[in-house]
Amino acid sequence: MTRKVTIELLDEIQDGFNQQDVDAILSHFADDCEWLMGAMPQFG
């Protein structure tokens, strides 16, 4: 089932990030998704 992308949906996903709640974040994505985190460039 897909949901229409709305401000409310984006707020729900952002709340998961703000709470550092991986389960809450991934609950909005397909079970077989691949989560890749970007990394800050290393300086010095």
N, CA and C of each residue as an Amber inpcrd file, in Angstrom:
protein
   132
   0.8390000  -1.1800000   0.0000000   0.0000000   0.0000000   0.0000000
   0.8790000   1.2370000   0.0000000   0.5720000   2.1790000  -0.8320000
   1.3410000   3.4150000  -0.8710000   0.4960000   4.5640000  -0.3450000
   1.1680000   5.5170000   0.2380000   0.4920000   6.7190000   0.7320000
   0.8840000   7.8900000  -0.1390000  -0.0300000   8.8160000  -0.3060000
   0.2720000  10.0440000  -1.0150000   1.2730000  10.8370000  -0.1780000
   2.2600000  11.4100000  -0.8490000   3.2630000  12.2120000  -0.1400000
   2.6350000  13.5450000   0.2470000   2.5280000  13.7550000   1.5570000
   1.9480000  14.9820000   2.0920000   2.9010000  15.5730000   3.1190000
   2.6420000  16.7860000   3.5170000   3.4370000  17.4190000   4.5690000
   3.3550000  16.5880000   5.8510000   2.1750000  16.0460000   6.1350000
   1.9940000  15.2380000   7.3480000   2.8670000  13.9930000   7.3090000
   2.9230000  13.3260000   6.1580000   3.7670000  12.1400000   6.0170000
   5.2330000  12.5050000   6.1960000   5.6610000  13.5680000   5.5570000
   7.0490000  14.0010000   5.6900000   7.3740000  14.3830000   7.1330000
   6.4150000  15.0010000   7.8240000   6.6060000  15.3310000   9.2460000
   6.7810000  14.0670000  10.0800000   5.9930000  13.0150000   9.7800000
   6.1200000  11.7570000  10.5090000   7.5140000  11.1550000  10.3320000
   7.9970000  11.1650000   9.0990000   9.3330000  10.6200000   8.8220000
  10.3950000  11.4690000   9.5190000  10.2680000  12.7870000   9.4380000
  11.2310000  13.6840000  10.0860000  11.2300000  13.5050000  11.6000000
  10.0560000  13.2820000  12.1810000   9.9760000  13.0290000  13.6240000
  10.8020000  11.8050000  14.0010000  10.7510000  10.7690000  13.1670000
  11.5640000   9.5770000  13.4110000  13.0410000   9.9110000  13.4260000
  13.4800000  10.7360000  12.4690000  14.8910000  11.1470000  12.4420000
  15.2280000  11.9760000  13.6780000  14.3550000  12.8940000  14.0430000
  14.6160000  13.7450000  15.2070000  14.7150000  12.9330000  16.4930000
  13.9580000  11.8350000  16.5640000  13.9740000  10.9790000  17.7490000
  15.0180000   9.8700000  17.6420000  15.7420000   9.8570000  16.5220000
  16.7410000   8.8150000  16.2390000  16.1210000   7.4240000  16.3820000
  14.9160000   7.2710000  15.8320000  14.1290000   6.0410000  15.9290000
  14.1100000   5.3470000  14.5670000  15.0490000   4.4300000  14.3830000
  15.1930000   3.7570000  13.0890000  13.9190000   3.0130000  12.7180000
  13.2910000   2.3390000  13.6780000  12.0680000   1.5990000  13.3770000
  10.9570000   2.5270000  12.8830000  10.8250000   3.7020000  13.4950000
   9.8060000   4.6610000  13.0660000  10.0950000   5.1600000  11.6550000
  11.3570000   5.3990000  11.3650000  11.7390000   5.8700000  10.0250000
  11.4240000   4.7950000   8.9930000  11.9140000   3.5890000   9.2420000
  11.7780000   2.5260000   8.2530000  10.3560000   2.0130000   8.1190000
   9.4940000   2.3200000   9.0770000   8.1020000   1.8950000   8.9690000
   7.4020000   2.5570000   7.7850000   8.0040000   3.6010000   7.2390000
   7.4220000   4.3140000   6.1050000   7.9530000   3.8260000   4.7640000
   8.8130000   2.8060000   4.7880000   9.4490000   2.3210000   3.5690000
   9.1620000   0.8370000   3.3780000   9.4310000   0.3300000   2.1910000
   9.2160000  -1.0870000   1.8860000  10.1030000  -1.9560000   2.7770000
   9.6080000  -3.1660000   3.0790000  10.3550000  -4.0840000   3.9440000
  11.7170000  -4.4470000   3.3800000  11.8550000  -4.4440000   2.0710000
  13.1310000  -4.8400000   1.4630000  13.9600000  -3.6390000   0.9950000
  13.7020000  -2.4760000   1.5820000  14.4760000  -1.2930000   1.1910000
  15.9150000  -1.4070000   1.7120000  16.7960000  -0.6560000   1.1260000
  18.1830000  -0.6030000   1.5710000  18.4520000   0.8210000   2.0310000
  18.8510000   0.9760000   3.2830000  19.0780000   2.2850000   3.8700000
  20.5670000   2.5770000   3.8230000  20.9620000   3.5590000   3.0500000
  22.3560000   3.9600000   2.9300000  22.5220000   5.3370000   3.5600000
  23.4180000   5.4400000   4.5060000  23.6670000   6.7110000   5.1830000
  24.8730000   7.3880000   4.5350000  24.7190000   8.6460000   4.2630000
  25.8320000   9.4240000   3.7620000  26.7760000   9.7740000   4.9040000
  28.0000000  10.0460000   4.5780000  28.9850000  10.4150000   5.5900000
  29.5660000  11.7780000   5.2500000  29.8840000  12.5140000   6.2710000
  30.5280000  13.8090000   6.0710000  31.9390000  13.5850000   5.5430000
  32.4180000  14.4850000   4.6930000  33.7880000  14.3400000   4.2090000
  34.7780000  14.4860000   5.3640000  35.8460000  13.7590000   5.2740000
  36.8990000  13.8290000   6.2870000  37.8910000  14.9280000   5.9130000
  38.1400000  15.8420000   6.8270000  39.0750000  16.9460000   6.5820000
  40.3050000  16.7530000   7.4470000  41.4360000  17.1660000   6.8980000
  42.6500000  17.1840000   7.6950000  43.4470000  16.0080000   7.6080000
